[in-house]
Amino acid sequence: MKKLVTLALCLLMLLSLLSVCQAEAAGNPWVGLWRNAYISGTSLYSLNADGTFHFRVFPATGQNQVVTGKYKVSSDQITMSDRVYNGEKIGETTIPFGMIDGNTVVINGERCRRVPEKDASAVLANPTAPYNPGGIDAAAEYYTLGKDRIPSVLKVVGNRNIVNFDTEIANGTMVMVIVYWTDWADPTQAANDMAKYFQYLLALDDFIPLKSFDGLPYEGGVEMSFAKDSADEGNIVILDIDYNSKGYSLMFRKGEGKLTRN
């Protein structure tokens, strides 16, 4: 009981500090709670207005990781000092850091989205729970890239949990990434979903494989790439899929190019 009370008090203190940080984010745009979900877990960065940070990694399997300390943002990097990793003191480090916009930062190459203040308490209390960060309708049957409408996973396999979404235009290429988690109690669900989705795209949506495709993917995970002609003349759409037993990540890239079919 004492441990539960202590945990509750720690969470309350963290939420209070985060609330103050969110209020001061206008002066320091990187201040707040930042989250990245990938196909095997979740990471959370709390960058606090008082110069302290909490970094947590919650993998689908294995030990959770917690790093705390002090930080300072300068130019295109962030310096973290007085670090404590899972209870042990570790040295200072400097890693790349950048602001994409008010809702996206890149920390050591990892794109993290801001968690709105209204959602922060729920995300902190249950970091591995499915959470749709917004920007895409979880019920949408098509992904939209300009004039192109591509059937979604939902249209083929039914409801799945969107846990991350990101989109940008870089060097003339439109990029959209959607991450889904499947049922972690069923290690075959992701493979079966992808088998159905691959077959649908190849048979009904005019995609062609850019890598050899031998039918049902194996359960351990695989990376696949597909491409199709865009509705915008002179452009192509490339879809890269990465998956494992916990879920899958879909990356769409649309830009100039010509697709050669055999």
Secondary structure, 3 states (H helix, E strand, C coil): CHHHHHHHHHHHHHHHHHHHHHHCCCCCCCCEEEEEEECCEEEEEEECCCCEEEEEEEECCCCCEEEEEEEEEECCEEEEEEEEECCEEECCEEEEEEEEECCEEEECCEEEEECCHHHHHHHHHCCCCCCCCCCCCCCCCEEEECCEEEECHHHHHCCCEEEEEEEEEECCEEEEEEEEECCCCCCCHHHHHHHHHHHHHHHHCCCEECCCCCCCCCCCCEEEEEEEECCCCCEEEEEEEEEECCEEEEEEEEEECCCCCC
